[in-house]
Amino acid sequence: MSAKDKDQKLISEKLGDIKTRLDQLEAMLSNGPYAIGAAFTFADCALIPTMFFANLLMPMLGEPSPT
């Protein structure tokens, strides 16, 4: 991701979308110890690679990791 190839306007728009979705996800996860209630499910497993990717991508775009 070369700096000269980045569309800063598009990046800013999409980062806003990502932050909104992460806030929504955090609100949904605040109701219990796991994604869908009291038991660990595949939904929790699906979050692991998503958050791993977000933790790598966000700093590359100049934002802090969402952890």
N, C-alpha and C positions, 0 to 999 in steps of 0.2 A: 504494500500500500504506500506508494510513493506520495509524498506531500504535494507534488505538483499535479497529481491525478485526482486529488480529493475535491469533491464538490461540497464546500463547507455549508452552503445553504441546505442542501439535501441532508447532509450529515446532522445538522442541527435539528431539522424537522424530524428525522427518524429517531434521534436520541430522545427527543421529547416524547415520541410515541412509546419508545422502550421504557422510559422512566414512568410514564402513565401506567403501562401494563405491569411493571414491577411493583408499583404502588398497589394496584388492584390485586396482584398475586399475594402481596404481603397482608393485605386486609383479609383475604380469603383464608390464609394460613393461620391467622391469629386466633381463630376459633377453636383450635385443637392442637394436639401434639403432632398430628400428621395431616397430610393434604386433604383427606376425606374423612376426618373424624378421629376415632380413638385407635384405629388399627393401621399398621403399616401396609400400604397397597402398592400396586404398580404405578399409581399416580405419583407416589413419592419417588419411585425409581425413575420416572420420566423427568422429574425436576432436576435430577443430578446432572445429566449432560447439558441441560439448558443453562443451569447456573454456572457450570464449569466454563461453557462457551462465553457467557456474559462476563465472567470474571477475566477472561482473556481479551475479549473484544473491546470492552468499555475503555480500558486504559489506552488501547491503540488509537482510540478516537478522542483522547484527551479528557476522559471522564473517569472518576474513581470507580473502583469495583463495587458492585452492588451488595457486597457482603456486610 
